Amino acid sequence: MSAKGKNKAKAFATLPNAVPTSSTKMHEGALDNSNYVLAQMKNGKWEKAKIIECRLSKDYDPKQKKVDSSYEYYVHYEFYNRRMDEWVCRERIQLTDEQIIEDTQPKKRPRPSDKREVTAENDEHEGMDHQSLITHEMHTKFKTIEKIEFGQFRCDTWYYSPFPSGYHNIDCLFICEFCLSFYIRKSELQRHQLKCLLCKLGHPPGDEMYRDTERRLSMFEIDGHKNPTYCENLCYIAKLFLDHKNLYYDVEPFLFFVLTEYNETGFHIVGYFSKEKESSQGWNLSCILTFPFHQRKGYGKFLISMSYQLSLIEGKYGTPERPLSDLGRESYLSWWTQAIIDYLKKNKDGEITIAGLTKETGIKDTDAWWTLEQKHLIKYQQSQPLICMDMAYLDLIYSKAGRPGLPVKKDCIHWVPYKRPKGQDKN
């Protein structure tokens, strides 16, 4: 695929052959990966783990014989999400006699029913059969970029991302926070910043469509057709923190809504969501991410709220694209719960209907039913659904759903829905 931009960092390429698939048995002197081990996590705890792969330690002397301590080992902690996978030295591993027995049988899907179908739709593996899931985990089984440096922040990555060839097996990737170009060396980034137009402007490309002067928040709408390089780079970077999400190589059919904090030095990205310009499935959000160094500030729910506000401006009901990540599912269930309870309390003296709820909130009816069932806010009496209106219980469920997140100020939104130019074919 041809490059979009002047340097190869901005190019899309075939999935790099950077992920070895061999067993550690094929590495001279390395630990056998047929048994479970105990591995020490960064917090000091020892947990049951699998050895996924190994590589020679940076301190290895090629003149010496290869032994188990000559290697670093990539481990997956059995009872933790894959984002916790990491490279560890031999000193952080204890051997066990417990053999690993791989489950090669596909898991049976539950028989379809209305309730179960909605639950399955919110599974992070939805849309993947057993073989597809195995293939996905094989090709993304370990991270090839350990950390990123992004503006003033540096953080560990969580997952594999198919960056172009030459940007794998590195300790830290240096990223321009304004144009999202990425570099292996910090000196390269510094040279780039001297001539980058967006660095001088101090904000993302696109049109500013929201500004909250009280909280000093601003959001930009970026068209994948007009700014493909920026959007491609954003997808590459976001994939480092998202597991079961497709990386779209064609960004032109999408709009990207980038949330920033602004100060005297510029507009600094904290997260984003994307959505299709025209979605036949009714999706109002394709991908959502709050960067790890800005999480727990209420931005995740803010982004979800904004996606529904845009749906209401469009005169539509919306739902996020599936599959949802584990964090995405938690965030949506929390947001849906609090939005529904707000509606119930607001209309406690009037008529309560699912149709009224969707009209006021933009939440799709199937998502509303699923949330009510998950939170036990609905029961059936002689086949008639009854919604809980016990205010004390609603307050309890609301508080258990977490902090409500930052509110979207509707009067700060200045946005016009996308209209396809005349004569332009739908992507």
N, C-alpha and C positions, 0 to 999 in steps of 0.2 A: 504494500500500500504506500502510496506516495506520502511524503512528509507534508505536514501543514505547519509551516513556520521555517525559520532559518536554521534551527539546530535540531539535532536528532532527538533531543529530549522532548521535543514537541511532536514527534512522529508516532504514528501508530504502526505496529509491527506484528508479525505472527507471534503467537504465544511462545516466548523464549523457552528453549530446552534447558531450563535452569533448575529443574526439580529432579534430582536423582530418584530412581525408583528401586534401587538395589537394596537388598537386606544387608544389615551390618555384618552378617557372617562373611560377606565378600571382602571385608576390610581386614587386612592382616592385623592381628592382635587386638581387635576391637571387642567390646562386650557383645555377647549374643543377645539378640532382641526377641528370642522366643519365649522369654519369661518376663513377668512383671518385675518392676523394680520399685524401690522407694526413692523418690527424688525430693530434694530440698527446694521449696519454693522461695521466692524473694523475701517473703515475710518470715522465713526461718522454719516453717512447718514442713514436716516430711509427709508426703502423700504418695499413694499408689499411682504408678505411671507406666506408660509404654515407651520404649525407645523407638522412635520413628526413623531416625537417620543419624549418621555420624559424619564428622569431618575432622581433619587434622587440626590440632590446636595451633594457635599462632606462635606458641612458644616451642613447638616441636623442632628438634634438631634433626635434620635429614640424615646426619651421620650416625644417629642412634637407631637401635632396633625399635620397631613399632610395637608398643604394648598398649593396654587399655587406657592408661593415663595419657597417651599420645593424642587422644581424640577428645573432642567435645561432642555431646550427644543432644539431639533434639528430642524432647520428651513431651508427651501429652498426658496431663493429669486426668485420671479416669473420671472423677466426679466434678469436673470443671469444664466450662466452655472452652472451645479451642483458642479463644483469645489469650488464654493463660499459657499456651504452649511456648516453650522457650529452649534455647541452647544452654546446657549446663556442663560444667567441667566434671571430671571423674570423681572429685572429692564430694560432689553433691549427689552421689548415687550410692545406694545400698542394694545389694543383690538379694533376691528371694528365690524360693523354689517353686513359686506358683506359675504354672505354665499358662500361656495365653491361648485360649481356644476361640478362634474366629467364628463368628456367626455368619454363615454364608447363605442362610435362608432368608428370602425377602419377608419383611413383616407384612402380615395380612391387614388390609385396610378394613375398618369397620363397615358393617352393612349400612347402606345409605338410609338416612332418615333426615327430616328437616333440620332437627337440632344438631345432629352429628355432622351433616354436610357443612353447616356454618362453622362448627368447631374445626373441622379439617381444613377449611379454607383459611383459617388463621394459624395453621401450622407453618413453621419456618421452612419445612421441607415440602410444602404443598407444591404440586406440579412436578415433583421428582419421584420416579420409580426407584426401586432398590438399586438397580444397576447404575442409574444416573447419579444417585447419591454417592455410590462407591467411586465412580469416575471423577466426580467433583472433588471428593476428598483426596483422591490420589494426585490430581493435578494441582491441588492447592494445599498440600499436606503440611508444608511449613513455610514460614515467612522467609523472604530473601532480603528484606530490608528491616533492620532491627529498630531504628529510630528515625524520626524526622525532626528537623529544626525548622520552625515556622514562626517568623517574626521573633519575638522575645521568648518563645516557648520551645521546649524540647520534650518529646514524649516517646514512649515505646509504641510500636505498631501492634496491631492485633492479628491481622490476617495477611495472607498472600495477595498480591495485586500484580497483574500482568504488565508491568512497566516494560518499555522497549528493551531490547537486548543491550547490555552494557550497564544497566541500572539494577543489577541483582547482586546478591551476596556482598552487601555493603553494610557497614555499621550505622551510618547516618546519611540521610538524604536531605540536602539543603534546599528549601523552597522559598521562592519570592512570594511574600504574602499578598502582593497586589496583582501580579499577572499569573502567578502559579507556575512559572517555569521552575524546573528542578535541576539540581546539580549535585555531583558527587563530592566536590570540594567547596569549602566555604569561600575560598579566594575567587572561584568562578562566579559564585553568587554576588560577591561584592563588586566584581567588575561589571556584571550585568546591571546591578542597581544604579551604577553611574550613568547608564544610557537608556534605561527602561522608561518609556513615556508614562506608563501607569504608575511606576514608582514615584515619578515626579508629581503626577496628579494626586496620588495617594488614595485612590479608590478603585473598585472593580470597574470593568467596562459595563455598558448597558445603561438603563434608565433608572434613576432613583424613583421608587414608587411608594415609599413609606419613610417618614421621619418623625421620631418621637424625641422632641428636644428636651423633655424632662429626664428621660432615661438615657438620652444620647445614643439612640438606636436608629439605624437606617437600613433599608432593604433596597436592593437593586434587582431589577428584572433583566436577565441576560438571555438573548435569543441564541440558541445553538446554531442557527443558520448564519447569523451575523458575526458571532464570536466563537467559532468552532474550536480554536486552539485552547482558549481559556476553559471552555466547557469540557473538552477532552481531558485536560490536565486535572480539572476538578474531579472527574470520574475516577481517574487513576488514583488520586490521593484518597478519595473517599473509600475506595475499595480496600485500603489498608485497615479500615475500621468496620467494614461490613463483610459478612461471610456469604450468606446465600442470597446474593443479589447479582443480577447480570450486569456486566460492564458494557454499556452500549457504545459500540464503536461508531455508530452513526448518531451524532447528537443533534442533527438538524431538526428532527421532529419534536424537540423538547424545549421548554422554557425552564430556566434556572433562576430561583429566587434566593439571593445571597444576603444573609443577615450580617450586619456589621455593628461593631461598637465604634464610635468616632470620638476623636480627641484632636489636640493640636497637631499631632503627627500624621493623621490620616484616618481612613475608614478600615478597620481591622476585622477580617472575616471571623465569625464565631460558629457559623453553621449555614446550612442551606437545605432547600428541598427542590426537587424538579417535578415537572408534570408534562404530560404530552399536550401538544397544542390542540389536538383533536383526538379524544379517546373514545373509541367505540364501546369500550367496556364501562365507561363512566368513572374511570379512575381520576381522582383529583390530586393525586400525589404518586410519583413513581419511586422516588428515593429521598430519604431524609437523613440528615446527619448533624449532630452537634459535636464539634471537635472535642476530644477528651479533656483538653485543658480549659474548656468553657462549660463543661457539664455541671449539673446541680445548681444552675443559676435560673432555671425556669425557661430556658430557650427552646427545649424540645417541644414542650406544650405550646409555646408561642408559635413555633413553625406549624404545628398541627392546626392551631386556631386560625392562622393566616390562610392555610389551604382551604379551610371551610368558608372563611369570609370571601375568598375569591370565588368559590363555588356559588355562594349566595348572590354575589354581584353578577355572575353568569346566568343566574336563574336556574341552577341545577342542584341536584343532590349528589354528594360525592362519597367515595370510598378509596382507601389507599390500595395501590397495586400489591398483589400477593406474589411471592410469599413475604410475610413480615419476619424480620429478625426477632430474636428473643427480646432484645431491648425495645424494638419497635412495637412488638405485641403488648408488652407491659405498658409502654407509654400510651398507646391508643386505648387500651382497656381503661387505664386511669382517666384519660381525657374524656372518653365517651361516658364513663360513669359520672364524672362531675358535671358534664354538660347536660346529661339526662336528668340528674337530680336538680340542677338549677331550673330546668324546664318544669319539673314536677312541682317544685316549691313555688315557682312563679305563678303557676296555673292551678294551685291547690283548690281554689274556690270556683274554678270553671271546668270546662270539659277537657279531659285528658285523652288524647288519641295519638297513635303512632304517626298518623298523617300530619297532625299538628306539630309533633316533635320534629319530624324531618323538615317541615317547612320552616320552622324557626331556627333550627340548628344546622341544617344541611346534611345531617347524618343519614345515611342510607337505612331503609327500614330493616334490612337483614342484620346490619351492625347493631341497631338499636335492640332488636329481639335478642341477639346473642349476648349483649352486655347485660340486659335485664335478667337473663337466665344465669349468666356467670355470677352475678351478684345477688341472686335469689330475691330479686325485686318483683318477681312475677310468679303467680301460681294459677292453676286452672281449676275451675269449679264448674262441673257439668259442661266441660269443653269450652267454657268461657274464660278468657284470660282476665285476671285481676291484678292490677299493679299496686304495689305497696305504697301507701300514703302515710305511714307512721313517721312523723317528722323526726322523732328522736332516733329511729333506726336509720332514716335517710342521712341524718347528720353524722351518725357513726360510720356508715359506709363511705360517705364523702371524705371524712377525715382519714380513713384507712387508705383511700386512693392516693394519698400524698398531697404535696403542695400543689395548688392550682396552676402554678406557672405564671409567667408574665402575661397580662392582658393585652390584646390587640386593640388599639384605639382606632375605631372605625373612621373617625374624622381625619385621621392622619394618612389614610390610604388614598392614593391618587393613581388609579389603575383602570385601564380600559381592556376588556377581554380581547384576546387574539382573534383577528379575522384574516383568513387566508387571502393574500393578494389575488386579484382577478387574473385568471390565466395560469396560475401556479397550481400544478398537480399536487394532490395530497400525498405526502410521503408514506 
